């Protein structure tokens, strides 16, 4: 147990299930909370660098609040880190998910009212009343019915989901329509299709799908990995990825991208993976 991203312990506090495996002053089951802001940074340390982002409604198991920071674990993928205390609220079971590229929360069921905030694709909401055009939220405000779907509904094709993000700016550790990185794009696409997916490219390379050889024809949905980068095949000759060269999510010819990425210092493709289904 050496990967801090997966170990729910920080010396002061640890998850109950780790008793006898790690040293800690306290062991606890924690308290389930939710993210109450459009997106919250999940950090490696209090006020430290951003590892990933959590979206509105995401569940976060909090083991402690210390000096304004909640230490815990994102429930969608098991990623461990710190979230600002001000970004957390009491957990509410979500009923719906934002399935549009983005939406707005309005103070009334009137699109002419001034929006309270924007929500990204993948944000989770709890609907208390579904009106004719707008759904009322337990957290306050209204969202357009056309922009949400029940949490039980899933997309069928991860590439279709990834293409919703074309043109979204690249952001290291980003997981939202406001900014996303290569592993964030893959994770958002797979989670939307009901497939488990870890948050970082190295985890994805190790844990997702089955390796395929260079002699196997690539197809839609296959993943290409480099050291520190991942892309998804749109078809046998085209990839989609969030990348720092374009500083955006783009589709581009695979062969040209492979050559460029190697010369940029990422080296050759390290693995080709095929997802189940």
Secondary structure as GFF3:
##gff-version 3
##sequence-region A 1 277
A	DSSP	beta_strand	13	15	.	.	.	ID=ss1
A	DSSP	three_ten_helix	16	18	.	.	.	ID=ss2
A	DSSP	beta_strand	26	28	.	.	.	ID=ss3
A	DSSP	beta_strand	31	35	.	.	.	ID=ss4
A	DSSP	beta_strand	39	43	.	.	.	ID=ss5
A	DSSP	beta_strand	50	55	.	.	.	ID=ss6
A	DSSP	beta_strand	59	66	.	.	.	ID=ss7
A	DSSP	beta_strand	69	74	.	.	.	ID=ss8
A	DSSP	beta_strand	80	84	.	.	.	ID=ss9
A	DSSP	three_ten_helix	85	87	.	.	.	ID=ss10
A	DSSP	beta_strand	88	90	.	.	.	ID=ss11
A	DSSP	beta_strand	96	98	.	.	.	ID=ss12
A	DSSP	beta_strand	102	106	.	.	.	ID=ss13
A	DSSP	beta_strand	115	120	.	.	.	ID=ss14
A	DSSP	beta_strand	124	125	.	.	.	ID=ss15
A	DSSP	beta_strand	127	130	.	.	.	ID=ss16
A	DSSP	beta_strand	134	137	.	.	.	ID=ss17
A	DSSP	beta_strand	142	144	.	.	.	ID=ss18
A	DSSP	three_ten_helix	145	147	.	.	.	ID=ss19
A	DSSP	beta_strand	148	150	.	.	.	ID=ss20
A	DSSP	alpha_helix	158	163	.	.	.	ID=ss21
A	DSSP	beta_strand	175	176	.	.	.	ID=ss22
A	DSSP	beta_strand	179	180	.	.	.	ID=ss23
A	DSSP	alpha_helix	182	192	.	.	.	ID=ss24
A	DSSP	alpha_helix	201	207	.	.	.	ID=ss25
A	DSSP	beta_strand	210	211	.	.	.	ID=ss26
A	DSSP	beta_strand	223	226	.	.	.	ID=ss27
A	DSSP	beta_strand	229	235	.	.	.	ID=ss28
A	DSSP	beta_strand	238	243	.	.	.	ID=ss29
A	DSSP	beta_strand	248	253	.	.	.	ID=ss30
A	DSSP	alpha_helix	254	261	.	.	.	ID=ss31
A	DSSP	pi_helix	262	266	.	.	.	ID=ss32
A	DSSP	beta_strand	271	274	.	.	.	ID=ss33
###
